[in-house]
Amino acid sequence: MACVREQDRESFPIVRHPAPGTRTPILVSVPHYGTQPLPHITRDDFEHLDGEVRSRRGVVRTHTMRETPIFARPLVLSDLEERLQKLYDPYYATLERLLAELRQVYGCALLLDGHTGSPRRMKDHQVIIGTRHDATCAPALAETIASVFTRHGFAVHKDVSGYTGGNIVATCGQPRTCRVHAIQLEINAALLITTTADEFIAQIRRGEIPEKAEANIARIRACLQETLAALPPVLATVHEDGT
């Protein structure tokens, strides 16, 4: 499942189902697909000052990190609530519904929450797996993902500060009570481009399209395909005794 682009607003959220006969108990979420409110952040993550909604890193970002306004006019609470009801709440409702369907069919389910992270924040970390310190998934599932990416030559870390898992993972990952696991997979965006982070930003400001690191993208795609194939049997083993 992926977050919507502006032109696709009427079909929010976008849900793509696998081909018949290829379904597994894995749900992939891509919440940063577009420019809409960020579902991985809690619904109340914003400031309300003098009647104006302000947020630099919250659920609806109104200002850049340098305090530059993003919108032509300030957002008020009614504007924010309208966006949340149209875009944020449906995302969570759809996640809950799809995970419940998978659990009903397979007896358990796994949410893989995919992100590309800022090179400035991730620094030298290439791949970070977030499990809220094993609270949202069985350790064997995270180990399976790590082994795939490591085998392809990527440096993998787990539960790095700031990347232990966002609100989607924290909300959906209930392995002990609901047999629903959730893992955040953060890939450094620097792996996807051939330039430095600073040059990438400069190119965007000039209206240029940065060159893709095609070899790395192919490696990451292979990792994801192998990961999605490897996880279902591991998930079944985790719950083979009925727990």
C-alpha positions in Angstrom: 0.0 0.0 0.0 1.4 3.4 -0.9 0.5 7.0 0.0 -1.2 9.0 -2.7 0.1 11.6 -5.1 -1.8 14.9 -5.5 -3.4 13.8 -8.8 -4.6 10.6 -7.3 -6.4 12.1 -4.4 -9.8 10.7 -5.3 -8.4 7.1 -4.9 -6.7 7.6 -1.6 -5.0 5.5 -0.3 -3.6 3.6 -3.3 -3.8 -0.2 -2.7 -2.1 -2.6 -5.0 -2.9 -6.3 -4.7 -0.5 -9.0 -5.8 -1.4 -11.2 -8.8 -3.8 -14.1 -8.1 -2.0 -17.0 -6.5 0.9 -15.0 -5.2 -0.6 -13.5 -2.1 1.4 -13.8 1.2 0.8 -12.6 4.8 3.0 -9.6 4.1 1.6 -6.0 3.7 4.0 -3.4 2.4 3.3 0.2 3.4 5.0 3.2 1.7 3.6 6.3 3.6 5.9 8.9 2.0 4.6 8.4 -1.5 3.6 12.0 -2.3 3.1 15.3 -0.5 0.2 14.5 1.9 0.1 14.3 5.7 2.6 11.8 7.0 0.9 8.7 8.4 4.0 7.5 10.3 3.7 10.4 12.7 1.1 10.7 15.5 -2.1 12.6 14.7 -1.5 15.3 17.3 2.1 16.1 16.4 1.8 19.8 15.7 1.8 23.2 17.5 -1.1 25.5 17.8 0.0 29.1 18.4 -2.2 32.2 18.1 -4.8 30.3 16.0 -2.2 29.1 13.6 -1.0 25.5 13.1 2.8 25.3 13.0 4.9 22.2 12.4 8.4 21.7 11.0 8.5 17.9 11.4 5.0 17.1 12.4 2.0 15.4 10.8 1.3 18.3 8.4 4.4 20.3 7.8 3.7 24.0 7.6 7.3 25.4 7.7 10.7 24.2 6.6 13.4 23.5 9.2 14.6 27.1 8.6 11.1 28.4 9.5 10.1 29.3 6.0 6.3 29.0 5.5 5.3 26.3 3.0 1.7 27.4 2.4 0.5 30.7 1.0 -1.6 31.3 4.1 -1.4 29.9 7.6 -3.3 26.7 8.4 -5.9 26.9 11.1 -7.2 23.9 13.1 -10.2 23.3 10.8 -7.8 23.1 7.8 -5.7 20.6 9.6 -8.6 18.5 10.7 -10.0 18.4 7.2 -6.6 17.0 5.9 -6.4 14.5 8.7 -9.9 13.1 8.1 -9.4 12.9 4.3 -5.8 11.6 4.3 -4.4 10.5 7.6 -7.3 8.6 9.1 -8.1 6.6 6.0 -4.5 5.4 5.8 -4.6 3.9 9.3 -8.1 2.5 8.7 -6.9 0.8 5.5 -3.8 -0.6 7.2 -6.0 -2.0 10.0 -8.5 -3.6 7.5 -5.8 -5.2 5.3 -3.8 -6.6 8.2 -7.0 -8.0 9.7 -7.8 -9.7 6.3 -4.3 -11.2 6.2 -4.5 -12.4 9.8 -7.9 -14.0 9.1 -6.5 -15.9 6.1 -3.1 -16.9 7.5 -3.5 -16.6 11.3 -0.8 -13.9 11.4 0.5 -11.0 9.4 3.5 -8.8 8.9 3.6 -5.1 8.0 6.8 -3.9 6.3 6.9 -0.1 6.5 9.3 1.2 3.9 11.1 4.6 3.9 14.1 6.3 2.3 15.9 8.4 4.9 17.7 11.7 4.7 21.5 11.3 4.1 22.1 14.1 6.5 20.3 12.4 9.4 21.2 8.8 8.5 24.8 9.8 7.9 26.9 6.6 7.2 24.0 4.2 8.0 22.9 2.5 4.8 20.0 0.3 6.0 18.3 0.6 9.4 15.7 -1.9 10.6 13.3 -0.5 13.2 11.5 -2.9 15.6 11.0 -0.7 18.7 13.7 -2.9 20.3 11.9 -6.1 19.3 8.6 -4.9 20.7 6.8 -4.9 17.3 8.1 -8.1 15.7 9.7 -11.4 16.4 13.5 -11.0 16.2 13.8 -13.8 13.6 11.9 -11.6 11.1 14.3 -8.7 11.5 17.3 -11.0 11.3 15.9 -12.4 8.0 15.8 -8.9 6.5 19.2 -8.0 7.8 20.8 -11.2 6.3 19.4 -10.5 2.9 20.7 -6.9 2.7 24.0 -7.9 4.3 24.5 -10.6 1.7 24.1 -8.0 -1.0 26.9 -5.9 0.5 24.9 -3.3 2.4 25.7 -2.2 6.0 22.7 -3.0 8.2 21.9 -1.6 11.6 19.0 -2.1 13.9 17.0 0.3 16.1 19.4 3.2 15.7 18.3 6.2 17.8 15.7 8.2 15.7 14.9 5.1 13.6 13.5 2.6 16.0 10.1 2.7 14.3 7.5 5.4 13.7 3.9 5.6 14.7 2.7 3.1 12.0 5.0 0.4 13.4 4.2 1.2 17.0 0.5 1.2 16.3 0.3 -1.9 14.1 3.0 -4.1 15.6 1.2 -6.3 18.1 2.9 -9.7 17.8 2.1 -11.0 21.2 -1.6 -10.1 21.5 -2.7 -10.0 17.8 0.0 -12.0 15.9 0.6 -8.9 13.8 4.2 -8.0 13.4 5.5 -4.7 12.1 9.0 -3.6 10.9 10.3 -0.3 9.7 12.8 -0.5 6.8 14.8 2.7 6.3 17.2 3.0 3.3 19.6 5.9 3.0 18.5 8.0 0.1 22.2 8.6 -0.7 22.3 5.1 -2.1 19.8 6.1 -4.8 21.7 9.0 -6.4 25.2 9.5 -7.8 25.8 12.9 -6.3 26.5 14.1 -2.8 23.5 15.2 -0.7 24.5 18.9 -1.1 24.7 18.7 -4.9 21.4 16.8 -4.9 19.7 19.7 -3.2 21.4 22.2 -5.5 20.2 20.3 -8.5 16.6 20.2 -7.2 16.7 23.9 -6.6 17.9 24.4 -10.2 15.1 22.3 -11.5 17.4 19.5 -12.6 16.8 15.8 -12.3 19.6 14.1 -10.4 21.1 11.0 -11.9 20.0 7.7 -10.4 22.5 5.2 -9.0 21.1 2.4 -11.2 23.4 -0.3 -9.9 22.4 0.4 -6.3 18.8 0.6 -7.2 19.0 -2.8 -8.8 20.7 -4.2 -5.7 18.0 -2.8 -3.4 15.2 -4.0 -5.6 16.8 -7.5 -5.5 17.0 -7.3 -1.8 13.4 -6.4 -1.5 12.3 -9.2 -3.7 14.3 -11.7 -1.8 13.1 -10.3 1.5 9.4 -10.6 0.5 10.1 -14.2 -0.6 12.0 -15.1 2.6 9.7 -13.6 5.2 6.5 -15.8 4.9 8.1 -19.1 5.9 9.9 -17.4 8.8 6.6 -15.9 9.9 4.9 -19.2 9.8 7.6 -20.8 11.9 7.2 -18.1 14.5 3.6 -19.1 15.0 3.7 -22.8 14.2 2.8 -23.7 17.8 -0.4 -21.6 17.6 0.9 -18.7 19.7 
